[in-house]
Amino acid sequence: MAGPLPLGDPAPSDGRLPADLPIDLDVPFSAYLHVPFCSVRCGYCDFNTYTSSELRGAKQEDYASTLIAEIALARRVLQDLGALRPMDTVFFGGGTPTLLPAGDLARMLGAATAAFGLAEGAEVTVEANPDTVTPEVARTLAEAGVTRLSVGMQSAVPHVLAALDRTHRPENVRTAVAAAKDAGLAVSVDLIYGAPGESLGDWEASLDAALALESDHISAYALIVEDGTKLARQIRRGEVPTPDDDLQADMYELADARLAAAGFDWYEVSNWSRTVEQRSRHNLAYWRGSDWWGFGPGAHSHVAGLRWWNVKHPAAYAQRLAASESPAAGTERPDEESLLLERILLKSRIREGIAVDELAADRRPRVAGLIADGLVDPAAAVRGRVQLTLRGRLLADAVVRELTD
């Protein structure tokens, strides 16, 4: 299970939002639907997920109906505020959304579409474990309006999958991707690099396998050791080594080179697509600070600068909604300084970068030093934008510190 929820102000029990929110109906609106169920907890994961033995008072078979109750609440709240907009993107994340019957996912999407509407050409993504995708599942999702499947491949090397506590076999990724393509879905493949015992050769084999799938989009994330996870405990006890930063940097550079050679272009530090149209519009909504409502236990939301988050456990989430109460546990309205820090943190990671004039005035001269260090593209800076070089992507956190500290 994930760590504690953030501190914040109490959230209204009826879910209402402040009447003075500066709603801009031209800002895109997205929906995130959290499905918190997993068959096995991966040792590196700190997401708000639960195996069957951890549910204690919540039932997977009731989950779709419970989440649909939150959708109804959200519609009332946004309608009262004059903030209803069609969804530009929808994302089913987890956990493992495809542990639920595809029909349940279809019901949730149908309820959200009926409540908010779906913009023309909207992107609708479902995350999936390769073991859970069959041709029938893929067809059902496509018929319900899903446009994109994000497949959790992570690695093509069995001993790396074992180190990550992944249960699928490498060949299941191929069958899942084939089923998605046959159903007419776009496909993204997710990879993780830097697992205990993973060599540069292992990583190269995974990249080759991912490219052979001929997907539209590839994400590659460095393994991060999160407090409270099984992996953190194993490292603390000396059972496995801490991820090697230098090796992870080599792996990133290899990924960028191999993906570029195959026709992929980076658009965010950990994400590559073949075309601009195949970028993850949902993730870009987060990085660009759009509005979204997060449905499900532990989900976070953002509308017009206001943030709130739901209670974590599925049982507590269901109890709130059964009592016609909002599942929100807390809320906050960050000040301008905090919002600026967040904008720099997020926008600096994407290819288009952040405008120099969005930086605090006393930080703008530091861009010259970042150019001299090879971290920021000089031609982009001349055009008034801070855009990361390859070296800058490897040291993105250092760039953010320089622009904000």
C-alpha positions in Angstrom: 0.0 0.0 0.0 1.1 3.6 -0.6 2.4 5.9 2.1 0.2 8.3 4.1 -2.0 10.8 2.4 -0.8 14.4 2.3 -1.7 16.9 5.0 -4.4 19.3 4.0 -7.6 21.0 5.1 -10.7 18.9 5.8 -12.8 18.2 2.7 -16.5 19.0 2.7 -18.6 15.9 3.3 -20.9 16.7 0.3 -17.9 17.2 -2.0 -18.7 20.7 -3.0 -15.9 22.9 -4.4 -15.3 26.6 -3.5 -17.6 29.0 -5.3 -14.7 31.3 -6.1 -12.7 28.8 -8.1 -11.5 30.6 -11.3 -13.0 28.0 -13.6 -11.8 28.2 -17.2 -13.9 26.1 -19.5 -11.3 26.2 -22.2 -8.9 24.2 -20.0 -9.1 20.5 -21.0 -10.8 18.2 -18.5 -9.6 14.6 -17.9 -10.8 11.7 -15.8 -8.6 9.2 -14.0 -10.3 6.0 -12.8 -8.3 4.1 -10.2 -8.7 0.3 -10.0 -6.8 -0.6 -6.8 -6.6 -4.4 -7.3 -3.5 -6.6 -7.9 -3.1 -10.3 -7.9 0.5 -9.9 -6.4 2.2 -6.9 -4.9 5.4 -6.1 -6.9 8.3 -5.5 -4.5 9.1 -2.0 -6.0 5.5 -0.6 -6.1 4.2 2.0 -3.6 0.9 2.7 -5.4 -2.4 2.5 -3.6 -3.1 -1.2 -4.5 -4.5 -4.2 -2.7 -4.3 -7.9 -3.1 -7.4 -10.0 -2.3 -6.1 -10.7 1.3 -5.8 -7.0 2.0 -9.3 -5.9 1.0 -10.9 -6.4 4.4 -14.5 -5.4 3.8 -14.4 -4.5 0.1 -15.4 -6.7 -2.8 -14.0 -6.4 -6.3 -17.4 -7.4 -7.8 -18.9 -4.3 -6.2 -16.2 -1.9 -7.2 -17.7 -0.6 -10.6 -21.0 0.4 -9.0 -19.1 2.1 -6.1 -17.0 4.2 -8.5 -20.0 5.0 -10.6 -21.5 6.6 -7.4 -18.5 8.9 -7.3 -19.0 9.8 -10.9 -22.6 10.9 -10.1 -21.3 13.0 -7.2 -18.7 14.6 -9.4 -21.3 15.5 -12.0 -23.5 17.2 -9.4 -20.5 19.1 -8.0 -19.2 20.3 -11.3 -22.7 21.2 -12.6 -23.4 23.3 -9.6 -20.1 25.2 -10.2 -20.8 25.6 -13.9 -17.6 23.6 -14.6 -19.0 20.7 -16.6 -16.8 19.9 -19.7 -16.5 16.9 -22.0 -13.6 14.6 -21.1 -10.6 15.1 -23.4 -8.8 12.1 -21.9 -9.7 9.1 -19.7 -7.2 6.8 -18.0 -7.9 3.6 -16.2 -4.9 3.0 -13.9 -4.0 0.9 -10.9 -3.3 -1.6 -9.7 -4.4 -3.7 -12.6 -7.6 -2.5 -14.2 -7.9 -5.6 -16.3 -8.3 -7.7 -13.2 -11.9 -6.5 -13.3 -14.1 -8.0 -16.0 -13.9 -5.9 -19.2 -17.6 -5.3 -18.8 -17.1 -3.5 -15.5 -14.6 -1.2 -17.1 -17.0 -0.6 -19.9 -19.8 0.3 -17.4 -17.5 2.8 -15.7 -16.5 4.4 -18.9 -20.2 4.5 -20.0 -21.2 6.2 -16.7 -18.4 8.8 -17.1 -19.3 9.5 -20.7 -23.0 9.9 -19.8 -22.0 12.3 -16.9 -19.5 14.5 -18.6 -19.5 13.7 -22.3 -16.5 12.7 -24.3 -14.7 15.2 -26.6 -14.4 14.3 -30.2 -11.2 12.3 -30.8 -10.8 11.7 -27.0 -8.0 9.4 -25.8 -9.2 6.6 -23.6 -6.5 4.4 -22.1 -6.6 1.2 -20.0 -3.5 -0.1 -18.2 -3.1 -3.8 -18.4 -1.0 -6.7 -17.1 -0.1 -8.9 -20.1 -1.6 -12.0 -18.4 -5.0 -10.4 -18.3 -5.5 -9.4 -22.0 -7.3 -11.8 -24.3 -8.8 -11.1 -27.7 -12.3 -11.0 -26.0 -11.1 -8.5 -23.4 -9.5 -6.3 -26.1 -12.7 -6.4 -28.3 -14.9 -5.5 -25.3 -12.8 -2.6 -24.4 -12.6 -1.3 -28.0 -16.4 -1.6 -28.4 -16.9 0.4 -25.1 -14.9 3.3 -26.5 -11.4 2.6 -25.3 -8.8 3.7 -27.8 -5.5 2.7 -26.2 -4.0 -0.1 -24.2 -0.9 0.5 -22.0 0.8 -2.9 -21.5 3.0 -3.4 -18.4 5.9 -5.3 -20.1 8.6 -4.0 -17.7 11.3 -6.4 -19.1 11.7 -9.3 -21.6 14.3 -11.1 -19.4 12.9 -13.7 -17.0 15.4 -13.1 -14.1 14.6 -9.3 -14.3 10.9 -10.0 -14.1 11.5 -12.2 -11.1 13.5 -9.5 -9.4 10.6 -7.1 -10.0 8.1 -9.7 -8.7 6.3 -9.7 -12.1 4.2 -12.8 -12.7 3.8 -12.7 -16.5 5.9 -14.6 -19.0 7.7 -12.6 -21.7 5.7 -14.3 -24.5 2.4 -13.1 -22.9 3.4 -9.5 -23.8 3.4 -10.5 -27.5 -0.1 -12.1 -27.3 -1.5 -9.1 -25.4 -0.2 -6.6 -27.9 -1.4 -8.7 -30.8 -4.9 -8.9 -29.2 -5.0 -5.1 -28.7 -3.9 -4.4 -32.3 -6.4 -6.9 -33.7 -9.2 -5.0 -31.8 -8.0 -1.7 -33.3 -6.4 -0.3 -30.2 -3.3 1.9 -30.1 -0.6 0.3 -27.9 1.9 1.6 -25.4 4.5 -0.5 -23.8 5.9 0.2 -20.3 9.5 -0.7 -19.3 11.5 -0.4 -16.1 15.3 -0.4 -16.0 17.8 -0.8 -13.2 16.4 -3.8 -11.4 18.6 -5.8 -9.1 20.8 -8.0 -11.2 19.9 -6.4 -14.5 22.9 -5.9 -16.8 23.2 -3.5 -19.7 22.9 -6.5 -22.0 19.6 -7.5 -20.3 18.3 -4.0 -20.8 19.3 -4.1 -24.5 17.4 -7.4 -24.9 14.3 -5.8 -23.4 14.5 -2.8 -25.7 14.9 -5.0 -28.7 11.9 -7.1 -27.6 9.8 -3.9 -27.1 10.7 -2.5 -30.5 9.9 -5.8 -32.1 6.3 -5.4 -30.9 5.9 -2.3 -33.2 3.9 -0.4 -30.6 3.0 3.3 -31.0 4.5 4.5 -27.7 7.2 3.3 -25.2 7.7 4.4 -21.6 11.0 3.6 -19.9 11.2 4.4 -16.1 14.3 4.1 -13.9 13.6 1.9 -10.9 13.2 4.0 -7.8 13.4 2.6 -4.3 10.4 3.9 -2.4 10.2 3.8 1.4 8.0 1.1 2.8 8.3 -1.3 -0.2 9.6 -4.8 -0.1 12.5 -3.7 -2.3 13.5 -1.0 0.2 13.5 -3.6 3.0 15.6 -6.0 0.9 18.2 -3.3 0.3 18.2 -2.3 3.9 18.9 -5.9 4.9 21.7 -6.2 2.3 19.8 -8.9 0.3 19.9 -6.9 -3.0 22.1 -4.0 -4.1 21.0 -0.4 -4.3 20.3 0.6 -8.0 23.5 1.9 -9.6 23.0 5.5 -10.8 25.8 5.3 -13.4 24.4 2.1 -14.8 20.9 3.6 -15.0 22.3 6.6 -16.8 24.0 4.2 -19.3 20.6 2.4 -19.7 18.8 5.7 -20.3 21.3 6.7 -23.0 21.0 3.3 -24.7 17.2 3.5 -24.6 17.2 7.0 -26.2 19.6 6.0 -28.9 17.8 2.7 -29.8 14.4 4.3 -29.7 15.5 7.3 -31.9 17.1 4.9 -34.4 13.7 3.1 -34.6 11.8 6.3 -35.3 10.7 7.2 -31.8 11.0 10.7 -30.5 11.2 11.7 -26.8 8.5 14.1 -25.6 8.9 13.7 -21.9 12.0 12.5 -20.0 10.6 8.9 -19.7 8.4 8.7 -22.7 8.8 8.3 -26.5 6.3 8.1 -29.4 6.5 7.6 -33.1 4.4 10.7 -33.9 3.1 13.7 -32.0 -0.4 12.3 -32.3 0.7 9.1 -30.5 1.9 10.9 -27.4 0.0 10.2 -24.2 -2.4 13.1 -24.0 -3.6 12.1 -20.6 -0.1 12.3 -19.1 0.5 15.6 -20.9 -2.6 16.9 -19.2 -0.9 16.4 -15.8 2.4 17.9 -17.0 0.7 20.9 -18.4 -1.5 21.5 -15.4 -4.9 20.8 -16.9 -8.0 19.9 -14.8 -8.8 16.4 -13.9 -11.0 14.4 -11.5 -9.5 11.3 -10.0 -12.0 8.6 -9.1 -11.3 5.7 -6.7 -9.6 5.2 -3.4 -6.5 7.3 -2.9 -7.1 9.1 -6.2 -6.0 12.8 -6.5 -7.9 15.5 -8.3 -7.1 19.0 -9.6 -9.6 21.7 -10.7 -8.6 25.4 -11.2 -5.7 25.2 -8.7 -7.7 23.3 -6.0 -6.4 19.8 -5.1 -8.1 17.1 -3.2 -7.5 13.4 -2.5 -9.7 10.4 -1.6 -9.5 8.1 1.4 -7.1 5.3 0.6 -8.8 2.0 1.5 -11.5 0.5 -0.8 -13.7 -0.3 2.2 -13.6 3.3 3.5 -14.1 4.6 0.0 -17.2 2.4 -0.4 -18.6 3.3 3.0 -18.4 7.0 2.3 -20.2 6.7 -1.0 -22.8 4.3 0.4 -23.7 7.0 2.9 -24.0 9.6 0.1 -20.8 11.3 1.3 -17.8 12.5 -0.7 -14.8 10.1 -0.4 -12.4 13.1 -0.3 -10.1 12.9 2.7 -8.4 16.3 2.4 -7.9 19.3 0.2 -5.4 22.1 -0.4 -5.1 25.3 -2.4 -1.3 25.9 -3.1 0.0 29.4 -3.0 1.7 31.0 -6.0 5.2 30.0 -4.9 4.2 26.4 -4.7 2.4 26.5 -8.0 5.5 28.0 -9.7 7.7 25.3 -8.3 5.3 22.7 -9.6 5.1 24.2 -13.0 8.8 24.2 -13.4 9.1 20.7 -12.1 6.6 19.4 -14.5 7.0 21.5 -17.6 10.8 21.3 -17.6 10.4 17.5 -18.2 8.5 17.7 -21.4 10.1 18.4 -24.8 8.5 21.8 -25.3 9.9 22.9 -21.9 8.9 26.0 -20.0 9.0 29.6 -21.1 11.9 31.6 -19.6 9.5 34.3 -18.6 7.5 31.8 -16.4 10.6 31.6 -14.1 11.0 33.9 -11.2 12.9 37.0 -12.4 15.9 36.3 -10.2 16.3 32.8 -11.6 16.2 33.7 -15.2 20.0 34.5 -15.4 20.7 31.0 -14.2 19.6 29.6 -17.6 22.9 30.8 -19.1 24.8 28.6 -16.6 22.7 25.6 -17.5 23.5 26.2 -21.2 27.2 26.3 -20.4 26.9 23.0 -18.5 25.2 21.4 -21.5 21.9 20.9 -19.7 19.7 23.3 -21.6 19.4 23.7 -25.4 20.9 27.0 -26.4 18.8 27.4 -29.6 15.6 26.9 -27.6 16.8 29.4 -25.0 17.2 32.0 -27.7 13.6 31.4 -28.6 12.7 32.0 -24.9 12.2 28.4 -23.7 14.1 26.2 -21.3 14.4 22.8 -23.1 16.5 19.9 -21.8 19.4 18.4 -23.7 20.1 14.6 -23.3 22.5 15.4 -20.5 19.8 17.7 -19.0 17.3 14.8 -19.1 19.7 12.7 -17.1 20.1 15.5 -14.6 16.5 16.9 -14.7 16.3 17.2 -10.9 19.4 19.3 -10.8 18.0 21.6 -13.4 14.9 22.1 -11.4 16.9 22.8 -8.3 18.9 25.4 -10.1 15.8 27.2 -11.4 14.0 27.2 -8.1 16.4 27.2 -5.1 
